[in-house]
Amino acid sequence: MTSETLLSHADQAPKRERRKEARPGELVTAARDLFVEKGFAATRADEVAARAGVSKGTLFLYFQSKEDLFKAVITENIANLFPAWNEEFKAFSGSSADMLHYAMDLWWNNVGNTPASGIVKLIFSEAQNFPEIAAFYQREVVEPGTHLLQSILQRGVDSGEFCAMDTSKSVFSIISPMIFLMMWKHSMGACAASANIVDPQEFIHLHVDLLINGVRAKNTL
């Protein structure tokens, strides 16, 4: 074996190691894209493996089931965002109205305007058939998300910027139009005539302005 061959093998070993470390992420990305394209139930594990460029056996080295893979998709694309967001909002120094605007833009830029938005449509269309995944999404996404938005509303109430309200119910007035926007994107929005296209940023800003005008304390007008 020549010195050149030894060097070649030495170079390939780290590359193989890096490739191995990247496989879970590649599988999660492939799964996300296929789940959104075809639906969770209709997507086969071997299709995910082929999209990621590995064997079906390799997929199951990292994920015990297709359900576990879907949970990883949810975690990597949405749930893992909340810890950093919570810290960011703890340090937010602006008004609660500005905070609400920022929260909606943050969600859209990091989830709604990315391939991750298709996960929301998947959950709504297939949750009834996969209650374990629905419960996982509720625990890892819905509960942290509603808690964060409730804390923004409560901050406004406590400071006198917003009127008194039941934040546990009011929070759904914030969430529902955002769900509509993502559902629209992956259904009618994908085939709507240009004149009927919903501009996401305009929609979000109008939505938040309407909300703030509805909850603003009367003495702050």
BELTA-V258785 format. One record per backbone hydrogen bond with DSSP energy under -1.0 kcal/mol. CO is the residue of the C=O (numbers start at 1). NH is the residue of the N-H. E is the energy in kcal/mol with one decimal. If there is no record, write none. Layout:
{{CO,NH,E} {CO,NH,E}}
//
This chain:
{{2,6,-2.1} {3,7,-2.2} {4,8,-2.1} {5,9,-2.5} {6,10,-2.1} {7,11,-2.1} {8,12,-1.9} {9,13,-1.7} {11,15,-1.1} {12,16,-2.7} {13,17,-2.1} {14,18,-2.8} {15,19,-2.5} {16,20,-2.3} {17,21,-2.1} {18,22,-1.6} {22,26,-2.2} {23,27,-2.8} {24,28,-2.3} {25,29,-2.3} {26,30,-2.4} {27,31,-2.6} {28,32,-2.7} {29,33,-2.3} {30,34,-2.3} {31,35,-3.2} {32,36,-2.2} {33,37,-2.1} {34,38,-3.1} {35,39,-2.0} {44,48,-1.5} {45,49,-2.3} {46,50,-2.4} {47,51,-2.4} {48,52,-1.9} {49,54,-2.7} {55,59,-1.6} {56,60,-1.6} {58,61,-1.0} {59,62,-1.1} {59,63,-2.2} {65,69,-1.7} {66,70,-2.1} {67,71,-2.2} {68,72,-1.9} {69,73,-2.0} {70,74,-2.3} {71,75,-2.5} {72,76,-2.9} {73,77,-1.9} {74,78,-2.1} {74,79,-2.0} {75,80,-2.6} {78,81,-2.2} {79,82,-1.2} {81,85,-1.9} {82,86,-3.0} {83,87,-1.7} {84,88,-2.2} {85,89,-2.5} {86,90,-1.6} {87,91,-1.1} {95,99,-2.0} {96,100,-2.1} {97,101,-2.2} {98,102,-2.6} {99,103,-2.4} {100,104,-2.0} {101,105,-2.1} {102,106,-2.7} {103,107,-2.3} {104,108,-2.3} {105,109,-2.8} {106,110,-1.9} {107,111,-2.4} {107,112,-1.7} {108,113,-3.5} {111,114,-1.9} {114,117,-2.0} {115,118,-1.5} {116,119,-1.7} {117,121,-1.0} {118,122,-2.1} {119,123,-2.6} {120,124,-2.1} {121,125,-2.1} {122,126,-2.3} {123,127,-1.9} {126,129,-1.0} {130,134,-2.1} {131,135,-2.5} {132,136,-1.8} {133,137,-2.7} {134,138,-2.3} {135,139,-2.2} {136,140,-2.8} {137,141,-2.3} {137,142,-2.0} {138,143,-2.7} {141,145,-2.3} {142,146,-2.9} {143,147,-2.2} {144,148,-2.1} {145,149,-2.2} {146,150,-2.8} {147,151,-2.1} {148,152,-1.4} {149,153,-2.2} {150,154,-3.1} {151,155,-2.0} {152,156,-1.9} {153,157,-2.3} {154,158,-3.1} {155,159,-1.7} {156,161,-1.4} {156,162,-2.2} {161,217,-2.3} {165,167,-1.1} {166,169,-1.2} {166,170,-2.7} {167,171,-1.8} {169,172,-1.3} {170,173,-1.5} {171,175,-1.9} {172,176,-2.3} {175,179,-2.1} {176,180,-2.4} {177,181,-2.1} {178,182,-1.8} {179,183,-2.7} {180,184,-3.0} {181,185,-1.9} {182,186,-1.4} {184,187,-1.6} {184,189,-3.0} {188,191,-1.5} {193,196,-2.1} {194,197,-1.1} {199,203,-2.6} {200,204,-2.8} {201,205,-2.5} {202,206,-2.4} {203,207,-2.5} {204,208,-2.6} {205,209,-2.3} {206,210,-2.4} {207,211,-2.2} {208,212,-2.9} {209,213,-2.4} {210,214,-1.3} {211,215,-1.8} {212,216,-1.9} {215,163,-3.6} {217,220,-2.1} {218,221,-1.3}}
//
